[in-house]
Amino acid sequence: MAKKITSFNRFHSEFPKALTGIQGLDEITGGGLPRGRTTLVCGSPGCGKTLLGLEFLVRGAMQMGEPGVMLAFEETAEELTQNVRSLGFDLEKLVEDKKLILDTIPIEATEFEESGEYDLEGLFIRLGDSINSIGAKRIVLDTIEVLFGGLSNQGIIRSELRRLFQWLKSRNMTSIVTGERGEKSLTRQGLEEYVSDCVILLDHRVNEQMSTRRLRVVKYRGSHHGTNEFPFLIERQGLSVLPITSLQLEHKISKEKISTGITQLDEMFGGEGVYRGSTVLITGGVGTGKTSLVSHFANASCRKGERVFYFAFEESSPQIIRNMRSIGLPLEKWMNKGLLHIEASRPTLFGLESHLVNFYNAVKTHHPKLVIMDPINDFLSIGSTREIKALFLRMVDFLKSRQITLICTGLISHADSAQETEIGVSSLADTWILLTNPEIDREHHRQMYILKSRGMAHSNQVREYTMSQRGWHLKKVSGGNR
């Protein structure tokens, strides 16, 4: 049987590539930057060009065994070291261990005098000495236009740029050259992008008082690559690029089922509950018991010794614990044992991308088997319906790839909107439970039913339920419904 080739392997086999080690960037470039060639990273001031270049060197030195050289034309070695210390990068230690060289050549445009020939031979000698002294495999030049800032002859600039890139290629250096964004072109000179093998554009924009950084691979000679804009963050661990989702739907599936924590509800799913690794959406109006239901899921998982991470966007952790104690759920007990972690914050604390990275990091740190988000509607205060659906899609793919069950709640504002949530994510859910609170004979009666549950037989009954000190209880129904 022929060996199956994944999309990543197909990309990786087309062209020798060097992993950057930057979260998400290697995924959208199909394996990293072109090995032995030059990548241009351009963008406006403050978008993260220098940090991307430094992280490329640091990850290469620490994780790939490839020493690197940083040549800066605007910042000193002390400034560079201080700037990335907050990210956990110890440049001084890397320099001491001969895994990194920080070299600076301060250049002022006023020092240029355009007369005679322009020659980079002295720069080549200096770079060559640095490369040979530590056996460097990677190099970053930051920023390239400073070298040519005082020149007006486009012919000389183009010629010397080609000469510089060819020199780096002849030394088999995997290189990043940074450049400032031009008014009508990707760079100020408008030439660097034509002689680079790969071009990455960084952008920093503010929309409705929310700051967002975006990354786009403009070109990549000899390789397929993601061409969309991808949000990225600069956080404590460095840069994080956030691909929209996996390239292919190849998640592993599980036939194992997990309990809802309510015996009668488990019976509506065939007696054992929902599939592990599935996505469960619980929707309903105000006061229908959505938080109580997800807390039953959490309690059941913790009783089995499994970890649960609960993202709460409306209630504080003490409030949730107190309220659930009234229906007999000992959530505080599981928190004390380290099985349940509740993180409560308003969505407006930061942007959608930051929420996504926080979500990723929480899952990687706590290794839960069950994740709860209550409620997802609150994200409407910081993003559009399209953006929130994209966020939810990334979360679903991330958890499915790890066979982690996701339970989400969603508010339905109007009784006649039962077939859709406010942010339109119901199609991404494997199981959808709808809670209602209709008025019957001048009394409100809580009712629930299963709208869908992919891959399993499930009841089509509309069941009335109550909540008491013993938790949820589903009343029996009469008739022929299954």
C-alpha positions in Angstrom: 0.0 0.0 0.0 1.3 3.4 -0.9 2.2 5.6 2.1 -0.2 8.4 2.6 1.4 11.8 2.2 0.0 14.6 4.4 -0.2 18.2 3.2 2.7 19.1 5.5 4.9 16.4 4.1 4.0 17.4 0.6 5.0 21.0 1.2 8.1 20.0 3.1 9.4 17.7 0.3 9.1 20.4 -2.4 11.9 22.6 -1.0 14.5 22.4 1.8 13.2 24.4 4.7 14.3 25.6 8.1 11.9 25.4 11.0 11.5 28.8 12.7 10.2 27.3 15.9 7.6 30.1 16.0 4.2 28.8 17.0 1.9 28.7 13.9 4.4 30.2 11.4 5.9 26.8 10.4 2.4 25.5 9.8 1.3 28.2 7.4 4.7 28.1 5.5 4.5 24.3 5.2 7.6 23.7 7.2 9.5 27.0 7.8 11.5 29.5 5.8 13.5 28.6 2.6 16.8 27.0 3.8 19.9 28.7 2.4 17.9 31.6 1.0 16.6 35.0 2.0 13.3 36.0 3.5 12.1 39.6 3.6 10.0 40.5 6.7 8.4 43.9 6.1 5.9 46.1 7.9 5.3 49.4 9.7 7.0 50.4 12.9 6.0 48.5 15.9 4.5 45.5 14.1 7.2 43.0 15.4 9.7 42.6 12.6 12.8 42.7 14.9 11.2 40.3 17.4 10.3 37.8 14.7 13.9 37.9 13.5 15.3 37.5 17.0 13.0 34.6 17.8 14.0 32.9 14.6 17.6 33.1 15.8 16.9 32.1 19.4 14.7 29.1 18.4 17.3 28.0 15.9 20.1 28.1 18.4 18.2 26.5 21.2 16.0 24.0 19.5 17.6 23.2 16.1 21.3 23.5 16.9 21.8 26.2 14.4 23.8 29.2 15.7 22.9 32.6 14.4 24.1 36.2 13.7 22.1 39.3 14.3 23.3 42.5 12.6 21.4 45.6 13.6 21.7 49.0 12.0 19.5 50.9 14.4 19.5 49.3 17.9 22.5 48.4 20.1 23.2 44.9 21.4 22.2 46.1 24.9 18.9 47.4 23.6 18.1 44.2 21.8 18.9 42.1 24.8 16.7 44.2 27.0 13.8 44.2 24.6 13.5 40.5 24.4 14.2 39.7 28.1 10.5 40.0 28.8 9.9 37.2 26.4 12.2 34.8 28.3 15.0 35.0 25.8 18.5 35.2 27.4 20.6 36.6 24.6 23.6 37.2 26.9 23.7 33.4 27.7 23.4 32.5 24.0 26.3 34.9 23.2 28.4 33.5 26.0 27.8 29.9 24.8 28.8 31.0 21.2 25.4 30.2 19.8 24.6 33.8 18.9 26.4 36.9 17.8 24.9 40.3 18.3 26.6 42.9 16.1 25.5 46.5 15.5 26.5 49.1 13.0 24.8 52.4 13.8 24.2 54.3 10.5 22.8 57.7 10.1 21.4 58.8 6.7 23.0 62.2 7.2 26.4 60.5 7.2 25.9 59.3 3.5 27.6 61.2 0.8 26.6 59.9 -2.6 29.9 60.0 -4.6 31.7 57.3 -6.6 30.9 53.6 -6.3 28.9 52.1 -3.4 30.5 48.8 -2.2 29.3 46.4 0.5 32.6 44.5 0.6 33.4 45.7 4.1 30.1 44.4 5.3 30.7 41.0 3.7 34.0 40.8 5.5 32.5 41.6 8.9 29.6 39.2 8.4 32.0 36.5 7.2 34.1 36.7 10.3 31.0 36.5 12.5 29.6 33.5 10.6 32.9 31.6 10.7 33.5 32.3 14.4 30.5 30.3 15.6 29.6 28.3 12.5 26.4 30.2 12.0 23.6 28.8 9.9 21.1 31.7 10.3 21.4 35.4 10.0 19.1 38.5 10.5 19.8 41.9 9.0 17.7 44.6 10.7 16.8 46.9 8.9 17.9 46.7 5.3 16.8 50.2 4.1 19.3 51.9 6.5 22.1 50.6 4.3 20.7 52.5 1.3 18.9 55.3 3.1 21.2 58.0 1.6 21.2 56.7 -1.9 18.9 57.8 -4.8 20.4 55.7 -7.6 17.9 52.8 -8.0 20.3 51.0 -10.2 23.0 50.9 -7.5 20.5 49.9 -4.8 19.1 47.0 -6.9 22.6 45.8 -7.9 23.9 45.9 -4.3 20.7 44.2 -3.0 21.2 41.4 -5.4 24.8 41.1 -4.5 24.0 41.0 -0.8 21.4 38.3 -1.3 23.6 36.3 -3.6 26.5 36.5 -1.0 24.2 35.2 1.7 23.0 32.4 -0.6 26.6 31.4 -1.5 27.3 30.9 2.2 24.2 28.7 2.5 22.7 31.1 5.1 19.1 30.9 6.0 18.5 34.7 6.3 15.9 37.2 7.4 16.1 40.7 6.2 13.7 43.2 7.7 12.4 46.3 6.0 10.0 49.2 6.7 6.7 49.4 4.8 6.6 51.8 1.9 3.7 54.1 1.0 3.0 52.5 -2.4 5.0 49.3 -2.1 5.9 46.6 0.5 9.1 48.4 1.3 10.5 51.9 1.0 12.7 51.1 -1.9 10.2 48.8 -3.6 13.0 46.5 -4.7 13.7 44.1 -1.8 10.5 42.1 -2.4 11.6 41.2 -6.0 15.0 39.8 -5.0 13.8 37.9 -2.0 12.7 34.2 -2.2 10.1 34.6 0.5 8.2 37.8 1.6 6.3 38.0 4.9 4.2 41.1 5.5 3.4 42.2 9.1 0.6 44.6 9.9 -0.5 46.4 13.1 -4.0 47.9 12.9 -6.5 49.3 15.3 -10.2 48.9 14.7 -12.9 50.1 17.1 -10.2 50.6 19.8 -9.1 47.0 19.5 -5.5 46.4 18.4 -4.7 43.5 16.1 -1.5 42.3 14.5 -1.7 40.4 11.2 0.8 38.3 9.2 0.6 37.4 5.5 3.0 35.3 3.3 3.0 37.5 0.2 5.2 35.1 -1.8 7.3 32.0 -1.4 9.2 30.8 -4.4 9.1 27.0 -5.0 6.6 26.3 -2.3 2.9 26.2 -1.5 1.9 28.4 1.5 -1.1 29.9 3.2 -1.9 33.2 1.5 -4.6 34.5 3.9 -4.0 37.1 6.7 -3.3 35.4 10.0 -3.6 37.1 13.3 -0.5 36.9 15.5 0.4 37.9 19.1 3.5 39.0 20.9 3.3 37.3 24.3 5.5 36.1 27.1 6.6 33.0 25.2 7.3 35.0 22.0 5.3 35.2 18.8 2.2 33.1 18.2 0.7 33.0 14.7 -2.9 31.7 14.6 -3.8 29.7 11.5 -7.5 29.7 10.8 -7.8 25.9 11.2 -6.2 22.7 10.1 -5.7 22.2 6.4 -7.5 18.9 6.4 -10.2 17.3 8.5 -8.1 14.3 9.7 -9.0 14.3 13.4 -8.9 11.0 15.2 -12.2 9.9 16.6 -13.2 8.0 19.7 -16.0 5.5 20.3 -15.7 6.1 24.1 -18.6 8.0 25.7 -18.6 10.3 28.7 -21.4 10.9 31.1 -23.4 14.1 31.2 -23.6 13.6 35.0 -27.4 13.1 34.7 -28.6 9.5 34.5 -31.9 10.3 32.7 -30.0 12.5 30.1 -27.4 9.8 29.5 -30.3 7.4 28.7 -31.5 9.9 26.1 -28.1 9.3 24.4 -28.3 5.6 24.6 -27.3 5.2 28.2 -23.7 6.3 28.2 -23.6 10.0 27.3 -21.9 11.8 24.5 -18.7 10.9 22.5 -15.4 11.9 23.9 -13.7 14.6 21.8 -17.0 15.8 20.5 -18.4 19.4 20.7 -21.6 19.9 22.7 -23.6 23.1 22.4 -26.2 23.9 25.1 -28.5 26.8 24.2 -31.5 28.4 25.9 -33.0 31.5 27.2 -32.2 33.3 30.4 -32.8 31.2 33.5 -33.1 27.8 31.7 -30.2 26.3 33.6 -27.3 26.2 31.0 -24.6 26.8 33.6 -26.1 24.1 35.9 -26.1 21.6 33.0 -22.4 22.2 32.1 -21.6 21.9 35.8 -23.1 18.4 35.8 -20.7 17.5 33.0 -17.8 18.9 35.0 -18.8 17.1 38.1 -19.1 13.8 36.3 -15.6 14.1 34.7 -14.0 15.1 38.0 -15.5 12.1 39.7 -13.6 9.9 37.3 -10.4 11.7 38.1 -10.3 13.7 34.9 -9.2 17.3 34.7 -11.7 20.0 33.6 -11.0 23.6 32.5 -13.9 26.0 32.9 -13.8 29.4 31.1 -16.5 31.6 32.7 -17.3 34.9 31.1 -20.2 36.2 33.2 -19.8 34.8 36.8 -16.8 34.7 39.1 -15.4 31.4 40.4 -16.8 31.8 43.9 -20.2 32.7 42.5 -20.3 29.6 40.4 -19.2 27.4 43.3 -21.9 28.9 45.6 -24.7 28.6 43.0 -23.8 25.0 42.1 -23.6 24.0 45.8 -27.4 24.8 45.9 -28.1 21.9 43.5 -25.7 19.5 45.2 -22.6 19.8 43.0 -19.4 20.0 45.1 -17.2 22.0 42.6 -15.1 23.4 45.4 -14.0 19.9 46.3 -12.7 19.3 42.8 -10.9 22.6 42.7 -9.1 21.7 45.9 -8.0 18.4 44.4 -6.7 20.2 41.3 -9.1 18.5 39.0 -11.2 21.6 38.2 -9.8 25.0 37.2 -12.2 27.9 36.7 -10.8 31.0 34.9 -13.3 33.8 35.1 -12.8 37.0 33.1 -14.8 39.4 30.9 -14.2 38.9 27.1 -13.4 42.6 26.9 -10.2 42.0 28.9 -8.4 41.6 25.6 -9.0 40.8 21.9 -10.1 37.7 20.2 -6.6 36.6 19.3 -5.4 37.0 22.8 -8.4 34.9 24.0 -7.4 32.2 21.5 -3.8 32.1 22.6 -4.8 32.1 26.3 -7.1 29.1 25.4 -4.3 27.2 23.7 -1.9 27.8 26.6 -4.4 26.8 29.3 -5.1 23.5 27.5 -1.4 22.8 27.0 -0.7 23.7 30.6 -3.5 21.9 32.5 -4.1 18.9 30.1 -7.9 18.8 30.6 -10.2 16.0 29.3 -13.1 18.4 29.3 -13.3 22.1 28.4 -16.3 24.4 29.2 -17.0 27.8 27.7 -19.9 29.7 29.4 -21.3 31.5 27.4 -19.8 32.1 24.0 -22.3 34.9 23.1 -20.3 37.3 25.2 -17.6 37.5 22.5 -20.0 39.6 20.5 -18.8 42.5 22.6 -15.3 42.3 21.0 -15.8 40.9 17.5 -18.2 40.3 14.6 -20.2 37.2 14.1 -17.8 36.1 11.3 -14.7 36.6 13.6 -16.3 34.7 16.5 -17.2 31.8 14.3 -13.6 31.6 13.0 -12.4 31.7 16.6 -14.8 28.9 17.6 -13.7 26.9 14.6 -10.0 27.1 15.6 -10.9 26.1 19.2 -12.9 23.1 18.0 -10.1 21.9 15.6 -7.5 22.3 18.4 -9.5 20.2 20.9 -10.6 17.6 18.4 -7.0 16.9 17.4 -6.4 16.1 21.1 -9.7 14.2 21.7 -10.8 16.8 24.3 -14.5 17.3 24.8 -15.8 20.8 24.5 -19.0 22.0 26.2 -20.3 25.5 25.2 -23.4 27.4 26.3 -25.1 30.0 24.1 -27.9 32.4 24.8 -31.0 32.4 22.6 -32.7 35.8 23.1 -36.1 35.0 21.6 -38.3 32.0 21.9 -38.9 31.9 18.1 -35.2 31.7 17.3 -34.7 28.1 18.6 -33.1 26.9 15.5 -30.0 29.1 15.7 -27.7 30.8 18.1 -26.8 34.4 18.0 -23.4 33.8 16.6 -24.3 30.9 14.2 -22.0 28.2 15.4 -24.5 25.4 15.8 -23.3 23.7 12.6 -19.9 23.2 14.2 -21.4 21.3 17.1 -21.7 17.5 17.1 -24.4 17.5 19.8 -26.9 20.3 20.4 -29.2 20.4 23.5 -31.9 23.0 23.6 -33.4 24.3 26.8 -36.7 26.2 26.9 -38.9 27.7 29.5 -42.4 27.9 28.0 -45.4 29.2 29.9 -48.1 26.6 30.5 -51.3 27.4 32.5 -49.7 30.6 33.8 -46.6 28.7 35.0 -43.2 28.4 33.4 -42.1 24.8 32.9 -38.5 24.1 32.0 -38.1 21.7 29.0 -35.2 20.3 27.1 -34.7 18.2 24.0 -31.8 17.0 21.8 -31.8 18.8 18.5 -29.0 16.6 17.1 -26.2 14.3 18.1 -24.0 13.1 15.2 -23.1 9.4 15.0 -25.4 8.1 17.7 -29.1 7.2 18.2 -30.7 9.7 20.5 -34.1 10.4 22.0 -36.5 12.8 20.2 -38.5 13.4 23.4 -39.2 16.8 24.8 -38.5 16.3 28.5 -39.6 18.5 31.4 -36.9 18.9 34.0 -36.5 20.4 37.5 -33.6 21.5 39.6 -33.3 20.9 43.3 -30.8 20.2 46.0 -30.2 16.8 44.3 -29.4 18.4 41.0 -31.2 18.0 37.7 -34.1 15.6 37.4 -35.9 14.8 34.1 -39.6 13.9 34.4 -40.9 10.8 32.7 -43.0 11.2 29.6 -45.9 9.2 28.3 -46.6 8.3 24.7 -44.8 6.6 21.8 -41.8 8.9 21.5 -38.5 7.2 21.9 
